[in-house]
Amino acid sequence: MLDFLLWNKIARIIAQLADTLHISTDRALQIFYDSDVCRMLHGKDLGLHLMSDTYIVNDLIAELRNKQ
């Protein structure tokens, strides 16, 4: 059951990332799964999964900016 909730959260994050950056959902999916944020989100001991979708998207965008 918890995996289902996490998958839904990831889908919402990817959709919001695509909307925010004006990119395709395929590109947003690739960006998300290549990120440290993705790894942290799957580590339930870090608690990132408890944060809002917008918080996580902003964290992901900040990570992208830092990598440039």
Secondary structure as the mmCIF struct_conf table of DSSP 4:
data_model
#
loop_
_struct_conf.conf_type_id
_struct_conf.id
_struct_conf.beg_label_comp_id
_struct_conf.beg_label_asym_id
_struct_conf.beg_label_seq_id
_struct_conf.end_label_comp_id
_struct_conf.end_label_asym_id
_struct_conf.end_label_seq_id
HELX_RH_AL_P HELX_RH_AL_P1 LEU A 2 LEU A 21
TURN_TY1_P TURN_TY1_P1 HIS A 22 HIS A 22
HELX_RH_AL_P HELX_RH_AL_P2 THR A 25 TYR A 33
TURN_TY1_P TURN_TY1_P2 ASP A 34 ASP A 34
BEND BEND1 SER A 35 SER A 35
HELX_RH_AL_P HELX_RH_AL_P3 ASP A 36 HIS A 42
HELX_RH_3T_P HELX_RH_3T_P1 LYS A 44 LEU A 46
HELX_RH_3T_P HELX_RH_3T_P2 LEU A 48 LEU A 50
BEND BEND2 MET A 51 MET A 51
HELX_RH_AL_P HELX_RH_AL_P4 ASP A 53 LYS A 67
#
